Amino acid sequence: MSANKSRFDKNRVTKNSKNNNSTHKGSKNKDSTNKKVSSHWGTTIFGLFFLLPAIVLLVMGPLDTLRIHFMTSTWDQVPAQLNDIQVESHYGDDSTTYSLSSSYTYQYFGTSYKGSRVGYDTSNDNIGDWHSETASDIRRAASSGQLTVWVNGDNPSESYLVRDVRLYKMFFTLIFVLVFGGVGVGVMLFGLHSSKKATHDNGIVYSGQNYKHWVLGFMAFIFTAISLPAVLAIPSEMASGNPAILVVIVFPLIGAGLGFGAYKSLKNWRYYGPTPLLMNPCPGKNNGQVGGEITIAHSRLRANWSVTLQCIRKVQGSGKNSSSRESVLWQRKTTPEIREVGNKTLARFVFEPDENLPASYRKGRTSVFWRLTLVGPQAPVKLERHFVLPVEEGTTQSTLALSEAHVQQVTKEELVDARESMNSQLDIQEKNGEMYIASDAGRNLSMSLGMAFMGFVFSGVGIFLFHQAAKEGAMLYFMGVVFSLFGVPMVMGGIFMLGRSLETTISDGVVHTKRAWFGRALWRRKVSFNSADQIILKKSGSMTSGTKTTEFFNIDLKDASGASRKVRIAEGLDNREAGELLVERLKALLVSDELF
């Protein structure tokens, strides 16, 4: 327990001391700048992979078509004789495209010329019915003697049968230009934005809310733009007897949902502003303090404010398993000090992390980062902001001055909340210097049922693979064993947690415990207890929903004789504060005055 800083420890410093190590090394700033520049150039190059093809497609497609169309507006129109025109089919792996081939002759100032170009567009495609309709129009004009050709007066051998801008194809091309170009520009702007926001030299950090509406809006545009050609083709596809085309409606509906999310995010951002967080110290210190002040562009906000700081380890999967996994190493929750300055609200906080927590780092697929979550008013607009804070090795203290009244009020509220939480989870009775603690069965129901359910799923998959292995090969036996090795222990663990109970009696420096399962005694333990150093508050697990993590804690006692044996006296506490309060009560009961 000595490594943990209990907020209910009487010796714990609650006011902030002076900054004893606030000077950054020049070499660190230089290395940080180099990394930011490298990261910015990396995202710029990646964005160019999307932007450059989009620019080439725009220049070689719509812009070139418009250039030729305006250029040919001054050409001469003369009669022509059609020799042949055909719609040629080009078969690919999953589609068929078309092109026009033709041959015609014309005279220009008494000289005969041969031509083969029909229009500006010479690429193959299957957009609309332009090829077949154009071929039919040319044949009709030729049969009626009204066929004409556009001739370049400066170079009479250059000619076009039709001056036709394919707006439909140009529209489709522009969609792809906007999508790919938008991705490229978005990546480059994001890199520029990140490099600027990552410059913590001024101590300012911004939340993801600042660009959330841009991301959602861009995704809405992508889903809508990519599906638009198929949506426009629905009438013709339905007329040709292809009702399956209606499936594409799902994509613009998703786009509409994302667009609505972007609108709500933008509304939230406009209401509360960019909410910059000014860190103090900057970066935060893992063995010192992590503090700061958040500026909210709104005043007269009434809410149950809270800030939660988490130290998180993230592991990125590789290959086909590219998903990431996060685990909370440590977290604290407190109430910020709220002040109003003009039409703005300032939320000030200071955290003192436990010792030996890692600083922010990234190595290969593993990284550690520190996330701060601010929760404020829920109406008329919900306020919730998430910040990723830079934290490095050091013992620097924050220079932010939290008022004595705020510190006392928060300590009092946290003590009341911890006492209520502890009493709601454990049956604790004290009488005549004795303490009785009961960890009843059926607590942590969601965690127990969740573990059992996941175990049943894994076990079921294992049984199915064993059944299929008899038909499809020995490899499935191996996979069945792997799934079963995960599933069976999870089922057993979930069922055990569901029915487990623990009774602890402490009297005259001796601890007696009884473990039971659905009321049936399994074993009893006895250990002497005469030192606070024997108390161990240990995290036993956690459950995460979104960015909210619930941690579970047990309290063990080390054997006073120095043996490695430990005896559990309380378990399943769903927050650290309740565990720390129980530890302090155990100290008050069992430890002599000189230990305080």
C-alpha positions as CSV (number, residue, x, y, z in Angstrom):
1,M,0.0,0.0,0.0
2,S,3.0,2.3,0.5
3,A,3.3,2.8,-3.2
4,N,-0.3,4.1,-3.5
5,K,-1.2,7.7,-2.5
6,S,-4.5,7.4,-0.7
7,R,-6.7,10.5,-0.8
8,F,-7.8,9.7,2.7
9,D,-4.3,9.5,4.2
10,K,-3.9,12.2,6.8
11,N,-0.3,12.8,5.8
12,R,-1.1,13.3,2.1
13,V,-0.3,16.8,0.8
14,T,-3.5,18.3,-0.7
15,K,-2.3,21.8,-1.5
16,N,0.1,22.3,-4.3
17,S,3.8,23.0,-3.7
18,K,6.1,25.1,-5.7
19,N,7.5,24.0,-9.0
20,N,10.9,22.5,-8.2
21,N,12.0,21.4,-11.7
22,S,10.2,23.4,-14.4
23,T,13.1,24.0,-16.8
24,H,13.1,21.9,-20.0
25,K,16.3,20.7,-21.5
26,G,17.2,22.3,-24.8
27,S,18.0,18.9,-26.3
28,K,14.6,17.5,-25.5
29,N,12.9,20.5,-27.2
30,K,15.1,19.9,-30.2
31,D,14.3,16.2,-30.4
32,S,10.6,16.9,-29.9
33,T,10.7,19.5,-32.7
34,N,12.5,17.0,-35.1
35,K,9.9,14.3,-34.3
36,K,7.0,16.8,-35.1
37,V,8.6,17.9,-38.3
38,S,9.2,14.2,-39.3
39,S,5.6,13.3,-38.4
40,H,4.3,16.3,-40.4
41,W,6.3,15.4,-43.5
42,G,5.1,11.7,-43.2
43,T,1.4,12.7,-43.2
44,T,2.1,15.1,-46.1
45,I,3.7,12.5,-48.2
46,F,0.9,10.0,-47.4
47,G,-1.7,12.6,-48.3
48,L,0.0,13.3,-51.6
49,F,-0.5,9.6,-52.6
50,F,-4.2,10.5,-52.7
51,L,-4.1,14.1,-53.8
52,L,-1.7,13.8,-56.8
53,P,-3.8,11.1,-58.6
54,A,-6.9,13.2,-58.0
55,I,-5.2,16.2,-59.6
56,V,-4.0,14.2,-62.5
57,L,-7.5,12.8,-63.0
58,L,-9.0,16.3,-62.8
59,V,-6.5,17.8,-65.3
60,M,-6.7,14.9,-67.8
61,G,-10.4,14.5,-67.4
62,P,-12.9,17.3,-66.9
63,L,-10.5,20.2,-67.3
64,D,-9.0,18.8,-70.5
65,T,-12.6,18.2,-71.9
66,L,-13.6,21.8,-71.2
67,R,-10.3,23.0,-72.8
68,I,-11.0,21.1,-76.0
69,H,-14.7,22.1,-76.0
70,F,-13.9,25.8,-75.8
71,M,-11.0,25.5,-78.3
72,T,-13.3,23.8,-80.9
73,S,-16.0,26.5,-80.6
74,T,-14.1,28.5,-83.3
75,W,-13.7,25.5,-85.6
76,D,-15.6,25.2,-88.9
77,Q,-18.5,22.9,-89.4
78,V,-18.5,21.1,-92.8
79,P,-20.5,18.2,-94.4
80,A,-19.1,14.7,-93.9
81,Q,-19.7,11.2,-95.3
82,L,-19.9,8.3,-92.8
83,N,-17.9,5.2,-93.8
84,D,-18.5,3.2,-90.6
85,I,-19.2,3.6,-86.9
86,Q,-19.3,0.8,-84.3
87,V,-19.8,0.4,-80.5
88,E,-16.9,-1.8,-79.4
89,S,-17.2,-3.9,-76.2
90,H,-14.2,-4.5,-73.9
91,Y,-14.6,-7.4,-71.4
92,G,-12.9,-7.3,-68.0
93,D,-12.9,-9.6,-65.0
94,D,-16.1,-8.1,-63.5
95,S,-17.4,-5.5,-66.0
96,T,-17.8,-4.6,-69.6
97,T,-16.8,-1.2,-71.0
98,Y,-17.5,0.4,-74.3
99,S,-15.9,2.7,-76.8
100,L,-16.7,4.2,-80.3
101,S,-14.7,3.5,-83.5
102,S,-15.6,5.3,-86.7
103,S,-14.4,6.3,-90.1
104,Y,-15.6,9.3,-92.2
105,T,-14.4,11.6,-94.9
106,Y,-14.9,15.3,-95.5
107,Q,-13.7,18.1,-97.8
108,Y,-12.2,21.3,-96.6
109,F,-11.5,24.0,-99.2
110,G,-11.4,21.4,-102.0
111,T,-9.2,19.0,-100.2
112,S,-10.4,15.6,-99.1
113,Y,-9.6,14.4,-95.5
114,K,-10.2,11.2,-93.6
115,G,-11.1,11.2,-89.9
116,S,-11.8,8.7,-87.1
117,R,-12.4,10.7,-84.0
118,V,-16.0,10.9,-82.7
119,G,-15.7,13.1,-79.6
120,Y,-13.4,14.4,-77.0
121,D,-13.5,11.4,-74.8
122,T,-11.6,8.4,-76.1
123,S,-11.4,6.3,-72.9
124,N,-13.5,3.1,-72.4
125,D,-16.4,3.2,-69.8
126,N,-19.9,2.0,-69.2
127,I,-21.4,5.2,-67.8
128,G,-24.9,5.6,-69.2
129,D,-26.0,5.0,-72.8
130,W,-23.8,7.6,-74.4
131,H,-22.0,5.2,-76.8
132,S,-25.1,3.5,-78.3
133,E,-27.2,6.7,-78.4
134,T,-24.3,8.7,-80.1
135,A,-23.8,6.0,-82.7
136,S,-27.5,5.9,-83.5
137,D,-27.6,9.7,-83.8
138,I,-24.6,9.7,-86.2
139,R,-26.2,6.9,-88.3
140,R,-29.5,8.8,-88.6
141,A,-27.7,12.1,-89.5
142,A,-25.6,10.2,-92.2
143,S,-28.6,8.5,-93.7
144,S,-30.5,11.8,-94.0
145,G,-27.4,13.6,-95.5
146,Q,-27.2,16.0,-92.5
147,L,-23.9,14.6,-91.0
148,T,-21.4,17.4,-90.3
149,V,-17.9,17.4,-88.8
150,W,-16.0,20.1,-86.9
151,V,-12.7,20.9,-88.5
152,N,-9.7,22.8,-87.2
153,G,-9.0,25.6,-89.8
154,D,-5.3,25.8,-88.8
155,N,-4.9,22.0,-89.2
156,P,-7.7,20.6,-91.4
157,S,-6.7,17.0,-90.7
158,E,-7.9,17.4,-87.1
159,S,-11.6,17.0,-86.7
160,Y,-14.5,15.7,-84.4
161,L,-17.8,14.3,-85.4
162,V,-19.6,15.7,-82.3
163,R,-18.9,18.6,-79.9
164,D,-20.5,16.9,-76.9
165,V,-19.6,17.4,-73.3
166,R,-20.5,14.3,-71.3
167,L,-21.8,16.0,-68.2
168,Y,-22.8,12.6,-66.7
169,K,-19.3,11.2,-67.0
170,M,-17.8,14.5,-65.9
171,F,-20.0,14.4,-62.8
172,F,-18.8,10.9,-61.9
173,T,-15.2,11.8,-62.5
174,L,-15.5,14.8,-60.2
175,I,-17.0,12.6,-57.5
176,F,-13.8,10.5,-57.5
177,V,-11.6,13.6,-57.7
178,L,-13.4,15.1,-54.7
179,V,-13.2,11.8,-52.7
180,F,-9.5,11.1,-53.4
181,G,-8.5,14.7,-53.3
182,G,-10.5,15.2,-50.1
183,V,-8.8,12.3,-48.5
184,G,-5.4,13.7,-49.5
185,V,-6.1,17.2,-48.3
186,G,-7.8,15.9,-45.2
187,V,-4.7,13.8,-44.3
188,M,-2.4,16.7,-44.9
189,L,-4.4,19.2,-42.9
190,F,-4.8,16.6,-40.1
191,G,-1.0,16.2,-40.1
192,L,-0.5,20.0,-40.0
193,H,-3.2,20.3,-37.3
194,S,-1.6,17.5,-35.2
195,S,1.9,19.0,-35.5
196,K,0.6,22.3,-34.3
197,K,-1.5,20.9,-31.5
198,A,1.3,18.6,-30.5
199,T,3.6,21.6,-29.9
200,H,3.3,21.5,-26.1
201,D,5.9,24.2,-25.6
202,N,3.1,26.7,-24.9
203,G,1.4,24.1,-22.6
204,I,-1.9,24.0,-24.6
205,V,-3.6,20.8,-25.5
206,Y,-6.9,20.4,-27.4
207,S,-9.5,17.7,-27.3
208,G,-10.6,15.6,-30.2
209,Q,-13.9,17.5,-30.3
210,N,-12.1,20.2,-32.3
211,Y,-12.0,18.1,-35.4
212,K,-14.7,15.4,-34.6
213,H,-17.3,17.2,-36.7
214,W,-14.8,17.5,-39.6
215,V,-14.1,13.8,-39.5
216,L,-17.7,12.8,-39.3
217,G,-18.7,15.3,-42.0
218,F,-15.9,14.0,-44.3
219,M,-17.0,10.4,-43.7
220,A,-20.6,11.4,-44.5
221,F,-19.4,12.9,-47.7
222,I,-17.4,9.8,-48.6
223,F,-20.4,7.4,-48.0
224,T,-22.8,9.7,-50.0
225,A,-20.4,10.5,-52.9
226,I,-19.3,7.0,-53.5
227,S,-22.8,5.6,-53.5
228,L,-24.4,8.5,-55.5
229,P,-23.7,7.0,-59.0
230,A,-25.4,3.7,-57.9
231,V,-28.3,5.7,-56.3
232,L,-28.8,7.7,-59.5
233,A,-28.9,4.4,-61.5
234,I,-31.7,3.0,-59.4
235,P,-34.6,4.0,-61.8
236,S,-32.9,2.4,-64.8
237,E,-31.9,-0.7,-62.9
238,M,-35.4,-1.2,-61.5
239,A,-36.8,-0.8,-65.0
240,S,-34.5,-3.5,-66.2
241,G,-35.6,-5.9,-63.5
242,N,-32.8,-5.6,-60.9
243,P,-34.4,-4.9,-57.5
244,A,-31.2,-5.8,-55.7
245,I,-29.9,-2.3,-56.6
246,L,-32.0,-1.0,-53.7
247,V,-29.4,-2.3,-51.3
248,V,-27.2,0.7,-52.2
249,I,-29.7,2.9,-50.3
250,V,-28.0,1.7,-47.1
251,F,-24.9,3.8,-48.0
252,P,-26.5,7.2,-48.3
253,L,-28.5,6.4,-45.1
254,I,-25.2,5.8,-43.3
255,G,-23.9,9.0,-44.8
256,A,-27.0,10.8,-43.5
257,G,-26.4,9.4,-40.0
258,L,-22.8,10.5,-40.0
259,G,-23.9,13.9,-41.3
260,F,-26.3,14.2,-38.4
261,G,-23.5,13.2,-36.0
262,A,-21.3,15.9,-37.6
263,Y,-24.1,18.5,-37.1
264,K,-24.5,17.6,-33.4
265,S,-20.7,17.6,-32.9
266,L,-20.4,21.0,-34.6
267,K,-23.3,22.4,-32.4
268,N,-21.5,21.1,-29.3
269,W,-18.2,22.7,-30.4
270,R,-19.9,26.0,-31.1
271,Y,-21.6,26.1,-27.8
272,Y,-18.6,25.4,-25.6
273,G,-15.8,26.5,-27.9
274,P,-12.4,24.8,-28.5
275,T,-11.9,24.2,-24.7
276,P,-8.1,24.6,-24.7
277,L,-6.3,22.9,-21.7
278,L,-3.3,24.8,-20.4
279,M,-1.1,22.3,-18.7
280,N,0.8,23.0,-15.5
281,P,3.4,21.6,-15.4
282,C,3.9,20.9,-19.0
283,P,4.5,18.1,-19.8
284,G,2.9,16.5,-16.7
285,K,5.2,14.4,-14.4
286,N,4.5,10.8,-13.6
287,N,6.2,11.0,-10.2
288,G,5.1,14.6,-9.6
289,Q,1.8,16.1,-10.6
290,V,-0.4,16.4,-13.6
291,G,-2.4,19.6,-13.6
292,G,-4.0,22.2,-15.8
293,E,-6.8,24.6,-16.5
294,I,-9.6,24.1,-19.1
295,T,-11.2,27.2,-20.6
296,I,-14.9,26.9,-21.6
297,A,-16.4,29.6,-23.8
298,H,-19.7,29.7,-21.7
299,S,-20.6,30.9,-18.3
300,R,-23.2,30.2,-15.6
301,L,-22.9,26.5,-16.1
302,R,-24.5,24.4,-13.4
303,A,-23.4,20.8,-13.3
304,N,-21.8,17.9,-11.3
305,W,-18.3,18.5,-12.7
306,S,-15.7,15.8,-12.8
307,V,-12.3,15.1,-14.3
308,T,-10.8,11.7,-14.7
309,L,-7.2,11.0,-15.4
310,Q,-6.2,7.6,-16.8
311,C,-2.8,6.0,-17.6
312,I,-3.5,3.6,-20.4
313,R,-1.4,0.9,-22.2
314,K,-2.4,0.4,-25.8
315,V,-1.3,-2.6,-27.9
316,Q,-1.9,-2.5,-31.6
317,G,-2.5,-5.9,-33.3
318,S,-0.5,-6.9,-36.4
319,G,-1.4,-8.7,-39.6
320,K,-5.1,-9.6,-39.9
321,N,-5.6,-8.9,-36.2
322,S,-5.2,-5.1,-36.7
323,S,-7.5,-4.1,-33.8
324,S,-6.1,-2.4,-30.8
325,R,-6.5,-3.3,-27.1
326,E,-6.4,-0.8,-24.2
327,S,-5.8,-1.6,-20.6
328,V,-6.1,1.0,-17.8
329,L,-3.0,0.9,-15.6
330,W,-4.3,3.6,-13.2
331,Q,-7.1,6.1,-12.9
332,R,-8.3,8.9,-10.6
333,K,-11.5,10.9,-10.5
334,T,-12.0,14.2,-8.8
335,T,-14.0,17.5,-8.9
336,P,-12.3,20.4,-10.6
337,E,-12.4,23.9,-9.1
338,I,-14.8,26.0,-11.2
339,R,-14.3,29.7,-11.6
340,E,-16.0,32.2,-13.9
341,V,-14.1,35.0,-15.6
342,G,-16.3,37.2,-17.7
343,N,-18.3,35.0,-20.1
344,K,-16.0,32.1,-19.7
345,T,-15.7,29.2,-17.2
346,L,-12.3,27.9,-16.0
347,A,-12.0,24.3,-14.7
348,R,-8.8,23.8,-12.7
349,F,-7.5,20.4,-11.5
350,V,-4.3,18.8,-10.1
351,F,-3.6,15.1,-9.9
352,E,-0.8,13.3,-8.1
353,P,-0.2,9.9,-9.8
354,D,0.9,6.9,-7.9
355,E,4.6,6.1,-7.9
356,N,6.3,4.0,-10.6
357,L,3.7,4.7,-13.3
358,P,5.2,4.9,-16.9
359,A,5.5,8.1,-18.8
360,S,4.1,8.6,-22.2
361,Y,5.9,6.5,-24.8
362,R,5.5,4.5,-28.0
363,K,7.7,1.5,-28.8
364,G,6.7,-0.7,-31.7
365,R,3.0,-1.7,-31.4
366,T,2.9,-0.8,-27.7
367,S,2.3,2.6,-26.3
368,V,1.4,4.3,-23.1
369,F,-0.7,7.5,-23.0
370,W,-2.5,9.6,-20.4
371,R,-6.1,10.5,-21.1
372,L,-8.1,13.2,-19.2
373,T,-11.9,13.2,-19.4
374,L,-13.9,16.3,-18.4
375,V,-17.6,15.9,-17.8
376,G,-19.8,18.9,-17.2
377,P,-23.4,20.0,-18.0
378,Q,-25.7,17.5,-19.6
379,A,-28.2,20.1,-20.9
380,P,-29.0,21.9,-23.0
381,V,-25.8,20.6,-24.7
382,K,-23.8,17.7,-23.2
383,L,-20.2,18.6,-22.3
384,E,-17.7,15.9,-22.4
385,R,-14.1,16.4,-23.6
386,H,-11.2,13.9,-23.9
387,F,-7.6,15.1,-23.9
388,V,-4.4,13.1,-24.5
389,L,-1.8,14.7,-22.2
390,P,1.9,14.5,-22.5
391,V,3.5,13.0,-19.4
392,E,7.2,12.5,-18.9
393,E,9.6,11.3,-16.2
394,G,10.0,13.8,-13.4
395,T,8.9,15.1,-10.0
396,T,7.8,18.6,-10.9
397,Q,4.9,20.0,-8.9
398,S,2.1,22.1,-10.3
399,T,2.1,25.9,-9.5
400,L,-1.7,26.0,-9.8
401,A,-3.2,27.2,-6.5
402,L,-6.4,25.4,-5.6
403,S,-8.3,27.2,-2.9
404,E,-8.3,25.8,0.6
405,A,-12.1,25.8,0.6
406,H,-12.2,23.8,-2.6
407,V,-9.7,21.2,-1.3
408,Q,-11.6,20.7,1.9
409,Q,-14.9,20.5,0.2
410,V,-13.7,18.0,-2.4
411,T,-12.0,15.9,0.3
412,K,-15.2,15.9,2.3
413,E,-17.4,14.9,-0.6
414,E,-15.0,12.2,-1.7
415,L,-14.9,10.8,1.8
416,V,-18.7,10.7,1.9
417,D,-18.9,9.1,-1.5
418,A,-16.3,6.5,-0.6
419,R,-18.0,5.6,2.6
420,E,-21.4,5.2,0.9
421,S,-19.8,3.1,-1.8
422,M,-17.9,0.9,0.7
423,N,-21.0,0.4,2.8
424,S,-23.2,-0.4,-0.2
425,Q,-20.7,-3.1,-1.3
426,L,-19.6,-4.6,2.0
427,D,-21.4,-5.5,5.2
428,I,-19.0,-4.0,7.8
429,Q,-19.6,-4.1,11.6
430,E,-17.4,-2.8,14.4
431,K,-17.9,-3.5,18.1
432,N,-15.6,-3.6,21.1
433,G,-12.4,-3.4,19.0
434,E,-13.5,-6.1,16.7
435,M,-14.4,-5.8,13.0
436,Y,-16.6,-8.0,10.8
437,I,-16.4,-7.7,7.0
438,A,-18.7,-9.7,4.6
439,S,-18.2,-9.7,0.9
440,D,-21.6,-11.2,-0.1
441,A,-22.3,-13.4,-3.1
442,G,-24.0,-11.9,-6.2
443,R,-22.0,-8.7,-6.2
444,N,-20.4,-7.5,-9.5
445,L,-23.2,-9.3,-11.3
446,S,-22.5,-7.8,-14.7
447,M,-18.8,-8.8,-14.6
448,S,-19.6,-12.4,-13.5
449,L,-22.3,-12.9,-16.1
450,G,-20.2,-11.3,-18.8
451,M,-17.3,-13.6,-18.0
452,A,-19.5,-16.7,-18.0
453,F,-21.2,-15.7,-21.2
454,M,-17.9,-15.1,-23.0
455,G,-16.7,-18.4,-21.7
456,F,-19.8,-20.2,-23.0
457,V,-19.2,-18.6,-26.4
458,F,-15.6,-19.7,-26.6
459,S,-16.4,-23.2,-25.3
460,G,-19.3,-23.5,-27.8
461,V,-16.9,-22.6,-30.6
462,G,-14.4,-25.1,-29.3
463,I,-17.1,-27.9,-29.2
464,F,-18.2,-27.0,-32.7
465,L,-14.6,-27.1,-34.0
466,F,-14.1,-30.6,-32.4
467,H,-17.3,-31.7,-34.2
468,Q,-16.1,-30.3,-37.5
469,A,-12.6,-31.7,-37.1
470,A,-13.9,-35.3,-37.7
471,K,-14.9,-34.2,-41.2
472,E,-12.4,-31.5,-42.2
473,G,-9.0,-32.4,-40.6
474,A,-6.8,-32.4,-37.6
475,M,-6.1,-28.7,-37.7
476,L,-9.6,-28.0,-36.3
477,Y,-8.8,-30.2,-33.3
478,F,-5.9,-27.8,-32.4
479,M,-8.2,-24.8,-32.8
480,G,-10.9,-26.4,-30.7
481,V,-8.3,-27.0,-27.9
482,V,-7.3,-23.4,-28.1
483,F,-10.8,-22.0,-27.8
484,S,-11.7,-24.5,-25.1
485,L,-8.6,-23.5,-23.0
486,F,-10.0,-20.0,-23.1
487,G,-13.6,-20.8,-22.7
488,V,-13.8,-23.4,-20.0
489,P,-11.8,-21.4,-17.4
490,M,-13.9,-18.3,-18.2
491,V,-17.1,-20.3,-17.6
492,M,-15.8,-21.7,-14.3
493,G,-14.5,-18.3,-13.2
494,G,-17.7,-16.5,-14.0
495,I,-19.8,-19.1,-12.1
496,F,-17.4,-19.0,-9.2
497,M,-17.5,-15.2,-9.0
498,L,-21.3,-15.3,-9.2
499,G,-21.6,-17.5,-6.0
500,R,-18.5,-16.6,-4.1
501,S,-18.7,-14.9,-0.7
502,L,-16.1,-14.0,1.9
503,E,-16.4,-13.4,5.7
504,T,-13.7,-11.8,7.7
505,T,-13.4,-11.4,11.4
506,I,-10.6,-9.3,13.0
507,S,-10.1,-9.5,16.8
508,D,-7.0,-9.0,19.0
509,G,-4.6,-8.8,16.1
510,V,-5.8,-12.1,14.5
511,V,-7.7,-12.3,11.2
512,H,-10.1,-15.2,10.5
513,T,-11.6,-15.6,7.0
514,K,-14.2,-18.1,5.6
515,R,-14.6,-18.6,1.9
516,A,-18.0,-19.9,0.7
517,W,-19.7,-20.7,-2.6
518,F,-23.4,-20.4,-2.8
519,G,-23.5,-20.6,1.1
520,R,-21.3,-23.7,1.3
521,A,-18.0,-23.3,3.1
522,L,-15.0,-24.1,1.0
523,W,-12.0,-23.2,3.3
524,R,-10.9,-21.1,6.3
525,R,-7.8,-19.0,6.8
526,K,-6.1,-17.5,9.8
527,V,-3.3,-14.9,10.0
528,S,-1.9,-12.6,12.6
529,F,-1.9,-8.9,11.8
530,N,0.2,-6.2,13.5
531,S,1.7,-4.0,10.8
532,A,0.2,-1.6,8.2
533,D,2.8,-2.9,5.8
534,Q,0.9,-6.1,5.6
535,I,-2.1,-4.4,3.9
536,I,-2.2,-4.7,0.1
537,L,-4.8,-2.9,-2.0
538,K,-4.6,-4.7,-5.3
539,K,-6.5,-4.2,-8.6
540,S,-8.2,-7.4,-9.6
541,G,-9.7,-6.4,-13.0
542,S,-11.6,-3.8,-14.9
543,M,-14.6,-3.3,-17.3
544,T,-14.6,-0.7,-20.0
545,S,-17.5,0.8,-21.8
546,G,-16.5,3.5,-24.2
547,T,-14.0,5.7,-22.4
548,K,-15.4,4.8,-19.0
549,T,-13.5,2.2,-17.0
550,T,-14.7,0.5,-13.8
551,E,-11.8,-0.9,-11.8
552,F,-12.2,-3.7,-9.2
553,F,-10.0,-4.1,-6.1
554,N,-9.2,-6.7,-3.5
555,I,-7.6,-6.2,-0.1
556,D,-5.1,-8.8,1.0
557,L,-3.0,-9.3,4.1
558,K,0.6,-10.5,3.9
559,D,1.7,-13.1,6.5
560,A,3.2,-11.3,9.4
561,S,5.9,-14.0,9.7
562,G,7.4,-12.9,6.4
563,A,6.2,-15.8,4.3
564,S,4.8,-15.2,0.9
565,R,1.4,-16.4,1.9
566,K,-1.5,-13.8,1.5
567,V,-4.9,-13.9,2.9
568,R,-7.8,-12.0,1.3
569,I,-10.1,-10.1,3.7
570,A,-12.3,-8.1,1.2
571,E,-12.9,-8.3,-2.5
572,G,-14.8,-7.0,-5.5
573,L,-14.8,-3.3,-4.6
574,D,-15.7,-1.4,-7.7
575,N,-13.7,1.7,-7.1
576,R,-10.3,2.6,-5.6
577,E,-11.7,5.2,-3.2
578,A,-13.8,2.6,-1.3
579,G,-10.8,0.3,-1.0
580,E,-8.5,3.1,0.3
581,L,-11.1,4.1,2.9
582,L,-11.3,0.5,4.1
583,V,-7.5,0.4,4.3
584,E,-7.5,3.5,6.5
585,R,-10.2,1.9,8.8
586,L,-8.1,-1.2,9.1
587,K,-5.1,0.8,10.0
588,A,-7.1,2.7,12.7
589,L,-8.3,-0.6,14.1
590,L,-5.1,-2.7,13.9
591,V,-2.1,-0.4,13.8
592,S,-0.6,1.4,16.8
593,D,-0.4,5.2,17.0
594,E,3.3,5.5,16.1
595,L,2.6,4.2,12.6
596,F,0.4,7.1,11.7
